[in-house]
Amino acid sequence: MFYRIKKSSNFYNKENEDPNENYHQKFPTNNHHQFLTKEKRALRNISNFANLNKNLMNKTLNQNQTFNQKQSHPFFHKKNPDQLMNKNIGLKRKGQDEFSSSSSSEESSLSEYESQTNSNLISEIESSIGEETESELGIDTESEEKEESGHTINLQEENTTEEDEKEKKLENENEQEQENESDKILDINYRHKKDLLFVTEYSEEIFENYRKRETRHLPSPTYLEDKQKNLKSLQRKILVNWMNDVCQELNLHSETYYLSINYLDRFLTKQKCPGGYLQLVAVTCIFIASKYEEIYPPEIEVLSKDTKNFCKPNQILRCETLILNCLQFQCTVVTPKQFLRWYLRAASSSIKVMLIANYLLELQSLEYAFLNFKPSMIAASCVAAARWILNDQNNNNKKHWWDKTMEHYTGYLDSELKECISFLIQAFKNAPNSQYRSSYEKYGDENLRQVSKLKIKGDFLKN
């Protein structure tokens, strides 16, 4: 392997080369290091790897030996306290006489005896002084310990009671603030002024424009009785449920789903369609809406596979031109999803309220009766119904599901939304027993808090 790389390199282009020569001799010296290519530098390092490894092992062994030698030295051993008390340790030098050594040993023994006697006398004096002081003053150590322990327990109890009182005061203050805030109109754009995506400077004007334009591109609420007499509301429900499944499989946004339903209903209000072509119309509506909303829309072949090749790509393209001509290329439509985001922000809702409202919005798309309501009314009633359902789960029937901030930003009173809310709650109750369970199974997932599996206890109309 090394010989092949050596031959292909540009540094050695000699005609007469011996293949049996040592490979390490072919590399230049350190002076020519800058002329080496990256491959040859790597190969040189690989060839010297064994020697480097040996040197490292030898260094580590030498270090361990020196460390063990140091530990074996007598200086590192622990010393007895008797040795430390002896002042003559380490004072012997070369050339001392035997007499000096014997005299030093005798002096050391005398010093040890004196130190022992002094220590015993000191301990006896301290014990006698301690007993006299305690007896004279009449101090009971046990009683003091008991009093201190009781004092600490009382302090702990007082601290716990004070903390409980503080928590109760804070809860009462929060409840009073919520009651006062329900009477006030809050500024929902205050928290998002620094975020450019919310466009807080123009958000109110944008939604006012939505309210003006929401009635321009609405389907007829009676197109099944007027134009499509052969179709029934059940067939539309089956078709919309299938569209929801397709959008979930292709991971499309919810805006594409609601846009495709709007295109379907608007097309059916203007053009007669037999039952055999409904699936083709639904697929093309999803295709147009995905082009309008998605960054990467699905291909026609993928959509035709979702229909089990019943709708071919050429048929989808022809149907696309037909639908766009029928709609007069007016694809910018106001949907309930656009209002729902604004109203959830106005309600300052939690994650659970947001999930329940989105689930109710998908349930209403299946029902033909909800075409009688405006998109803004549907979105407002979804938020109100979600708040009522959450209060029902927490047994907080006293709290009202509507306030003045919602009235200000939605433009609806609570009396105007009761009919739509009652329909939504009824759809919520009927969803587990229905055959068309695409949205029910979607929101029954643990990641979405299993919102569809909640059970309603009370009755909305009685409240």
Beta strands, then each sheet from edge to edge (+ up, - down):
end
